[in-house]
Amino acid sequence: MGLTSRTLVIPFSERQDSIGPMARTVKDAAYILSAIAGKCSADNYTSAIPFDTIPEYWRDLNKDSLRGAKIGIPNAVINDIMNLTDPFRVEFEKAVDIIRDLGATIYENREFIAYKEYQAFTLDYTLYTICGMEFKTNIKKYLNDLAVNPNSLHDAQDLINYTISDPREEYPNRNVFLWEADTKMLPCEDNTC
C-alpha cells in the first residue's frame, strides 16, 4: 500500500486497495514491482515512499533469507476459512512446505490472540460497512470521471444492473453479492452516493 499508484484502477476501498504484481515466481514479481513502484501525484498515498530511487527488489532475493526465520501459523483461523481439501488450502500447505525447506522454522497451531475480536468485528458487518461506504463513493467518482463511458454507468446500482443483464458478464457465475450488500446496507437519503 502506497508503493504503487492506484490511479485509474477501479476502486473498492481507499484504505485497502493496493496494486502489485502477480507472477509465477518471486523473482518475476520483484522485477515487476521495481518497474511499477514510485511516487504518483494523482495518488497521495505514494507521497509517503521514503526514497527517491526505487530499489531493484530482485537484487535482494536470496534463497537463504528464510534460514532462521520463525513463522507462526494460526491453524484455528485457517481451518475456519478453508477445509483441508480446498484448492487454496492445498496450495497454502505446499507454500508452507517450501518455506520450511528454505530454512524457516514453522510453528503450527499458534494462537491468533485477537481472532475473537476480529471475528466480532467482521461478523457485525463493521468492515463491510466501512468498505461499502468507500465503494459507493469511490465507484461513483470513478465512473463519472471516465472520459468515455459507453454503457453510461454512474453508480454502484448501475454497475449491478449491468452485470446482471449483460450476458458477457456471466451472471450469476460472476456474482454481485458484495456490491448488493454494500448498496443495501448503506442507503443514501439524499441520493448523493
MARGU-98418 format. One record per residue: residue in one letter; y, x, z of N, C-alpha, C, O in turn. Coordinates in steps of 0.05 Angstrom, whole numbers, plus 5000, padded with zeros to 4 digits. Layout:
REM residues N
AYXZYXZYXZYXZ
...
***
This chain:
REM residues 193
M497650175000500050005000502550185000502850345018
G504150144981506650294979506450554963508450684957
L504050634955503750874940503950814910504650984894
T503250574902503450484874505050234872504950064891
S506550204851508249974847506649714841504749724826
R507649494852506449234846508149074826507648844821
T510049204814511849074795510248964772508649104760
L510848714765509548564743506648494748505248404730
V505748534772503048454780503148164790504948104806
I501248004782501247724792500847734822498947844832
P502747624837502747654866500947444881500547224871
F499847534904498547354922499947364949500947164959
S499947604961501247634987502747894987501648114983
E505347874991507148104991506248325011506448565006
R505148235033504348425054501448525051500648705065
Q500048425031497248515027496648614999494848764995
D498248524980497748614952497948914950499849034961
S496049044937496249324932494849374905493049244897
I495849574892494849654866493549924868494750104879
G491249954857489950214858487750224837487050024825
P486650464834484650494813481850394822481150404845
M480450294802477650234806476150404786476850414762
A474250554795472850744777469950774785469150684807
R468450904769465650944774465151174794463151174808
T467051354796466751574815469351614831471451524822
V469151744853471451804870473351994854475751964856
K472152184840473852374824475452224803477852284800
D474252034789475651884769477951724782480151704771
A477351604805479351454819481651634828484051554827
A481051874836483152064845484952144821487352164824
Y483752194797485252254774487252024767489552064762
I486151774768487851544761490051504782492351454775
L489351534807491451504828493651704825496051634828
S493051944818495152154813496952064790499352124790
A495851924771497451834748499151584753501351564743
I498251404770499651154774501351144799503050964802
A501051334817502651334842505451424836505951574818
G507351324852510151414850512051194858511450964860
K514551284863516651104871517550934848517451014825
C518250684854519050494834521450334845521250214866
S523650334831526050194841525649894842527049754856
A523649794828523149504828521249414851520849174855
D520049604865518349544888519149714912518449944914
N520649594930521749744952519649854971520250044986
Y517249764970515149884987514650174979513950334997
T514950244954514450514945516650704954516250944952
S518950604964521050784973520250944998521551145005
A518050865011517150995035515351235029514451375047
I514751285004513051514997514451765007516751815000
P513051925024514452145037514652405021515352615032
F514052394995514152634979515252564951515052334942
D516552764938517752714912515752774889515952654868
T513952954893511853024873509252904883508252954905
I508052744865505552614872503252824872503052984854
P501752824894499553014895497452974873497152754863
E496153184866493853164848491353124866490053314874
Y490852864872488852794892486152914886484552974904
W485452934861482853034853482353324862480053404866
R484553474866484253754874483153784902481953984909
D483553574919482653584946479853474951478953464974
L478553394930475853294933473953524939474053734927
N472253474959470453674968467953534979468153374997
K465653604969463153474979462653525008461153375021
D463853735019463453805047465453665065465353695090
S467353505054469453395070468453185090469853125110
L466153075087465052875106463253015127462452885146
R462653275124461053415143462353405170464653505173
G460953295190462053285217463653035223464452985246
A464152875202465652625206463952425222461452425220
K465152265239463752065255464751795245467151735247
I462851625236463651365225462051145239459551155240
G463550965251462250735265462050495247463950425233
I459850365247459450125231458949885249456949885264
P460749695249460449455266458449255253459249065240
N455849305257453749135244454048845250453548675233
A454948765274455248485280457248355261456848125253
V459348495255461348385236460148365209460448155195
I458948575200457748585173455548365170455448235149
N453948335191451848125190453047845188451847665177
D455447805200456747545198457747495170457847265161
I458447705156459547685129457447675107457647515088
M455347845110453347865089450547875100450048005121
N448647745087445847775095444648025082445948145064
L442348095091441148345081440548355052440348575040
T440248125039439548115010442048074993441748084968
D444348045004446748014989447248264972447048484983
P447748234946448148474930450248664940450048904938
F452448554952454548724963453448874987454149104991
R451748755003450548885026448749105017448749325029
V447149054997445349264986447049514977446249734984
E449149464963450849684954452249824977452550064977
F453049664997454249775021452349965035453050195042
E449849885038447850055051447350305035446950515047
K447350285008447050524992449350724996448950964998
A451750614998454150785003453950915031454651155033
V452950775051452650895077450651125076451051325088
D448451085061446451305058447751545044447151775052
I449351505024450651725011452551875030452552125031
I454051725045455951845065454352005086455152225093
R452151895094450352035114449352295101449352505114
D448452275076447352515062449452725058448852965056
L451952645057454152845054455052965080456953125081
G453652895102454053035127455452875149455852985171
A456152625144457452465165455352365184453052315177
T456152335209454352205229455151915230457451845234
I453151745225453551455224452751335251450451375260
Y454551195263453951055288453850755282455850625277
E451350655281451050365275451250205300451050305323
N451649945296451849755318454149815337454049765361
R456249925325458749975341460149715345459949535328
E461449685367462849435374465649435361467049635364
F466249225348468949185338470449035360470148795362
I471849175376472949075401474548815397474348635413
A476148805376477948575372476748365354478148195343
Y474048375349472848195330473247905337473847735320
K472847835362473147555371476047455366476447225357
E477947625372480747555366481247525336482647345328
Y480047705321480347695292479147435281480347295265
Q476747365291475547105283477246875290477646695274
A478346865314480046645322482546635304483446415297
F483646865297485946875280485446765253486946605242
T483146835241482446735214481446455215482046295196
L480046375236478946105237481145895241480745665232
D483345965254485445765257487345765233489445635234
Y486545895212488045895187490746025188492445985170
T491346175209493846315211494146505187496246515174
L492046665182492146845160492546705133494246785117
Y491146485129491446335105494146205102495246185080
T495346125125497946005124500046215116501746165099
I499846455127501646675120501446735090503346745076
C498946785082498446855053499246615035500346665014
G498746375044499446145028502446115024503346055002
M503946165045506846145042507846365022509446305005
E506746605025507546815007506746754979508246794960
F504246654975503246594949505046384935505846414912
K505546164949507145944937509946044928510845974907
T511146204945513846304939513746514917515246504898
N511946704920511746934901510846844874511846944853
I508846664872507846584846509946434831510146454806
K511446274845513646124832515746314821516546274798
K516546504836518446704827517346854803518746894783
Y514846944805513547094784513546934758514447024737
L512546684759512346514735515146454723515446454699
N517046404740519746334730521346584720523346544706
D520446824727521747064717520447164692521547354680
L518247044683516947134658518847104634520146894631
A518947304617520547284593519247084573520646944559
V516547084573515046894556513046754574511546874589
N513046484573511246324589510146104571511045874572
P508146184555507145994533506045734544505945544529
N505045734568503845484579505745344598504945144611
S508145434600510245304617509245254645509545044656
L508145464657507245454685509545544703510845744698
H510145384724512445444740511945474770513545564785
D509545384779508945394807505945394811504345384792
A505045404836502245414843500745174832498445194822
Q501944934834500544694825500144704795498044614785
D502044804780501744834751499445024745497844974727
L499245234760497045424757494345304762492445344747
I494145144783491645004789490944814767488644814757
N492844644758492344454737491444584711489644494698
Y492744804705492044954680489145064682487545034663
T488545184705485845304708483645094707481545144695
I484144854718482244644717481944524689479744444681
S484044504675484044354649483444524624482444424604
D483944784626483444954602480545064603479945214621
P478944994583476145084583475745384583473745484593
R477745534573477445824573477545934602476646164606
E478445784621478545874649475845834663475545934685
E473945704650471245664660471045534688469445604704
Y472845344693472745194718470345004716469944894695
P468744974737469145054764467945324772468145404795
N466745464752465645734758467845914768467446084786
R470245884757472546034767474145834783475845684772
N473645824809474745604825477645654833478745874830
V478845454843481645464852481945394882484045314891
F479645434896479545344924481845464941483145304955
L482245724940484345844956487145744948488845694965
W487645714922490245614913490645324924492845254933
E488545164922488744884931489244884962490844724971
A487745044976488145055005490945145012492245025030
D492045334998494745425003496745204997498645175013
T496445064975498444864969498244614986500244484992
K495744544995495444315012496344365041497344185054
M495944615050496744675078499744705081500844685103
L501044755059503844825061505544645043506744745023
P505744385049507444215033510344295035511244375057
C511744275013514644345014516244085015516043924996
E517644045036519143795040521243765019521843545010
D522543985011524643964992523944054964525644084946
N521344084959520244164932521444424922521644464898
T522144604940523344854931521245074928521845284916
C518745034938516845254935514445164918512545314914
***
